[in-house]
Amino acid sequence: MAALSKQMSDKISFISFIIPEFAQAYKMKIQDAFFYLKKYGGLDFLSKHWWGLHTDNLPYTLNSIYQVCHKNGGLR
């Protein structure tokens, strides 16, 4: 099995960090936040734009993810 590239490892670390932060910010359980992000496009957005998002401040990043989910039907 090949080792993960540095970029892939960083991406996984960032997404693993941001999901619990999103859950806390929007008063959700971590598992509920994961499924919410998956259902409303937040995970796809994170996967595609993680590099730019990880350089922004945390409230801006969380709001950006929320806005994507909201536009895709998320009501939280």
C-alpha angles and dihedrals in degrees: 000000000000120000118250116261117248090249093051091047091051091048092052091047092052095047090046089052098045099050095064089042090053090048092052094045093051096036097246134135111258092245091050090049091052093052092043091052091046094048097046101040099260094123092049089050091049092048093050099040104027094118094060094037094054090060094054124084115271099250091050092048093049091048091049091053091046091051092053091050092046092052088052094053103277110146103194 
